[in-house]
Amino acid sequence: SSGINAEYGELLIDGLYRPSSGRNTEHHDKYIYVLAYGVSVTERWDGDERRAINTKRLEQTINAIEKTQKLAKLGDIQEWLCNIESVFKYLKFPVVSMGVITYCKHVTMDSSYFKGVSDTVPLHLILIDEIANNHPLHHNTVFSFLKQLFERSHEHLQELEQIEIRKMIIDRMVHLLCVGHVIPVIQYMRYCLDNESADKSLIRHFAAEVMEVTTSPYSKEFIAEFLPIAKNPDITASLRNINESDSISQFIEYCGG
């Protein structure tokens, strides 16, 4: 068996990857070892006697946590960019991905984070995309993070900038949909439409993106969730043309009109 108590693991990850908790670093090596051991070493026990232990992945895991944890503490974008190839390799370790999500959460909480980034995807969101690519079991965590970002007020930005930032976050949600987290993403956008909690132009952007990345046959669940969005004239009228050769019209026709 292998494993580490989930709550204890979260505490270790938070302590290691939270940018602001860098003062007390004397125990970091110990924390890294305990965390790496807990997630990578397997033991076989017979009653009270340990029969076998597999530490094959321990060194690699320690190294991956060490390297990314140092970058999180430095908090220097240039350092992340200089090491991006290695970082992408380290993100294949689930524990590192959880650490980097924690880091990204803390960094993006800063109210000035999105100032001046409306035309480019910030590094932290690129890291989140890569985590979604690698780890289906992290999709819920990634999606919760993206929803928090989407729902944040961003009131220090001009209205057009706020729209652009939210479009960028929707693009991350569509990416998450593309790698398998389909129904929760569509349900959320449907919720935003039903509760009028997002600008209609954002839901329109979402609908257009979804039609671009999906194709028939569609599942019953997909149709049930997406058809009300597709049929809403406030959302999709401007995406449709008279001869109904557009993807929204074709989707509605596929669903039986």
C-alpha positions in Angstrom: 0.0 0.0 0.0 1.0 3.6 -0.3 -0.5 7.0 0.5 -0.6 10.0 2.7 -3.4 11.4 4.7 -5.2 13.8 2.3 -5.5 16.7 4.8 -1.9 16.3 5.9 -0.9 16.2 2.2 -2.8 19.4 1.5 -1.1 21.1 4.4 2.3 20.1 3.2 1.5 21.2 -0.4 0.2 24.6 0.8 3.2 25.2 3.0 5.6 24.3 0.2 3.9 26.1 -2.7 2.2 29.1 -1.2 4.3 32.1 -2.3 3.9 34.1 0.9 4.9 31.4 3.4 8.6 31.5 2.5 9.9 32.7 5.9 10.3 29.4 7.7 12.2 27.3 5.1 14.4 25.2 7.5 12.0 22.3 7.5 11.3 22.4 3.7 13.6 19.5 2.9 11.9 17.3 5.5 8.4 18.3 4.2 9.4 17.5 0.6 10.8 14.1 1.7 7.6 13.2 3.6 5.3 14.4 0.8 7.3 12.6 -1.9 7.5 9.4 0.2 3.8 9.5 0.8 2.8 9.8 -2.9 5.5 7.7 -4.5 6.6 4.8 -2.2 4.6 1.6 -2.0 5.0 -0.9 0.8 3.6 -4.5 1.3 2.8 -5.5 4.8 2.0 -8.9 6.3 0.4 -8.1 9.6 2.9 -6.0 11.5 5.8 -7.1 9.3 6.9 -5.1 6.2 7.5 -7.6 3.4 8.5 -5.3 0.6 9.1 -1.6 -0.3 9.3 0.1 -3.6 11.2 3.4 -3.7 11.8 3.4 -7.4 10.0 6.8 -8.0 11.1 8.5 -4.8 14.2 10.4 -6.0 12.4 11.6 -9.2 9.5 12.8 -7.1 11.7 14.6 -4.6 13.5 16.3 -7.5 10.3 17.4 -9.2 8.9 18.9 -6.0 12.1 20.6 -5.0 12.6 22.3 -8.4 9.0 23.6 -8.8 8.7 24.5 -5.1 11.8 26.8 -5.4 10.2 28.5 -8.5 7.0 29.0 -6.5 8.9 30.6 -3.7 10.9 32.9 -6.0 7.7 33.9 -7.8 9.7 35.2 -10.7 7.9 34.8 -14.1 11.2 34.9 -16.0 12.6 31.9 -13.9 9.4 29.9 -14.7 9.8 30.8 -18.4 13.5 29.9 -18.5 12.7 26.5 -17.1 9.4 25.9 -18.9 10.5 22.6 -20.6 11.5 21.1 -17.3 8.4 22.5 -15.6 6.2 20.7 -18.2 8.0 17.5 -17.4 7.5 18.0 -13.6 3.8 18.7 -14.1 3.4 15.0 -15.1 3.7 14.3 -11.4 0.2 14.6 -9.9 1.6 16.0 -6.6 3.6 18.7 -8.5 0.4 19.6 -10.4 -1.5 20.0 -7.1 1.3 22.2 -5.8 1.3 24.4 -8.9 -2.5 24.8 -8.8 -2.0 26.0 -5.2 0.7 28.4 -6.3 -1.5 29.7 -9.2 -4.5 30.2 -6.9 -2.4 32.4 -4.5 -0.7 34.4 -7.3 -4.0 35.2 -9.1 -5.7 36.3 -6.0 -3.8 39.6 -6.2 -6.3 42.2 -7.4 -3.7 43.7 -9.8 -2.9 40.3 -11.4 -4.9 40.8 -14.7 -3.8 44.4 -15.2 -2.4 44.7 -18.7 -2.7 41.0 -19.7 -6.0 41.2 -21.5 -4.4 40.4 -24.9 -2.1 37.5 -23.8 -2.6 34.4 -21.8 -0.7 34.7 -18.6 1.9 31.9 -17.7 -0.2 30.7 -14.8 -3.2 29.9 -17.0 -0.9 28.1 -19.5 0.3 25.9 -16.6 -3.3 25.2 -15.6 -4.0 24.1 -19.2 -1.1 21.7 -19.1 -2.3 20.3 -15.8 -5.7 19.7 -17.3 -4.0 17.9 -20.2 -2.1 15.5 -17.9 -4.4 14.7 -15.0 -8.1 13.9 -15.4 -8.3 13.4 -11.7 -7.4 17.1 -11.2 -10.2 18.4 -13.6 -12.6 19.2 -10.7 -9.9 21.2 -8.9 -8.9 23.0 -12.1 -12.5 23.8 -12.9 -13.2 25.1 -9.4 -10.2 27.4 -9.7 -11.4 28.7 -13.1 -14.9 29.4 -11.8 -13.5 31.4 -8.9 -11.5 33.5 -11.4 -14.5 33.9 -13.7 -16.8 35.1 -10.9 -14.3 37.5 -9.4 -15.4 41.1 -9.7 -12.3 42.5 -11.4 -13.8 46.0 -10.7 -10.5 47.7 -11.0 -10.4 47.0 -14.7 -12.5 48.8 -17.4 -15.6 47.0 -18.6 -14.1 45.9 -21.9 -11.0 44.6 -20.2 -13.2 42.6 -17.8 -15.0 41.0 -20.8 -11.6 40.1 -22.4 -10.3 38.6 -19.2 -13.5 36.5 -18.8 -13.3 35.4 -22.4 -9.7 34.2 -21.7 -11.0 32.2 -18.7 -13.8 30.7 -20.8 -11.2 29.6 -23.3 -9.5 27.7 -20.5 -12.9 26.1 -19.6 -13.4 25.1 -23.3 -9.9 23.6 -23.2 -11.0 21.6 -20.1 -14.1 20.5 -22.0 -11.8 19.3 -24.9 -9.8 17.1 -22.5 -12.9 15.4 -21.1 -14.6 17.6 -18.5 -17.6 18.2 -20.8 -20.9 18.2 -19.0 -19.8 20.1 -15.8 -18.5 23.0 -18.0 -21.6 23.2 -20.1 -23.8 22.9 -17.0 -22.0 25.9 -15.5 -22.4 28.1 -18.6 -26.1 27.0 -18.7 -26.4 28.1 -15.0 -24.8 31.5 -15.9 -27.4 31.9 -18.7 -30.4 30.9 -16.6 -29.3 33.1 -13.7 -28.1 36.0 -15.8 -24.8 35.9 -13.9 -22.6 36.5 -17.0 -22.7 39.0 -19.8 -24.5 37.5 -22.9 -21.5 38.2 -25.1 -19.5 35.8 -22.9 -22.0 33.0 -23.3 -22.1 33.7 -27.0 -18.3 33.4 -27.1 -18.6 30.1 -25.2 -21.3 28.8 -27.6 -19.2 29.7 -30.7 -16.0 28.0 -29.2 -17.9 24.8 -28.3 -19.3 24.5 -31.8 -15.8 24.9 -33.2 -14.3 22.1 -31.1 -17.2 19.5 -31.1 -18.8 17.5 -33.8 -21.6 14.9 -34.1 -22.6 12.4 -32.8 -23.5 14.3 -29.6 -24.5 12.5 -26.4 -27.9 12.9 -24.8 -26.4 14.7 -21.8 -24.6 17.1 -24.1 -27.8 17.9 -26.1 -29.8 18.3 -22.9 -27.4 20.9 -21.5 -26.2 22.7 -24.7 -29.5 22.9 -26.7 -31.1 25.6 -24.5 -28.0 27.7 -25.0 -28.0 27.1 -28.8 -31.7 27.9 -29.1 -31.6 31.1 -27.1 -31.9 33.9 -29.7 -30.2 36.5 -27.4 -27.1 34.3 -27.4 -26.9 32.7 -30.9 -28.9 34.9 -33.3 -25.8 36.7 -34.4 -23.9 33.4 -34.9 -26.5 32.1 -37.3 -27.1 32.8 -41.0 -30.2 32.8 -43.3 -29.4 29.6 -45.2 -28.7 27.8 -41.9 -25.3 26.5 -43.0 -23.7 27.7 -39.7 -22.7 25.2 -36.9 -25.4 26.4 -34.4 -28.2 25.8 -37.0 -26.8 22.5 -37.9 -26.6 21.5 -34.3 -30.2 22.4 -33.7 -31.2 20.5 -36.8 -29.2 17.5 -35.6 -31.2 17.6 -32.4 -34.5 17.5 -34.3 -35.0 21.3 -34.6 
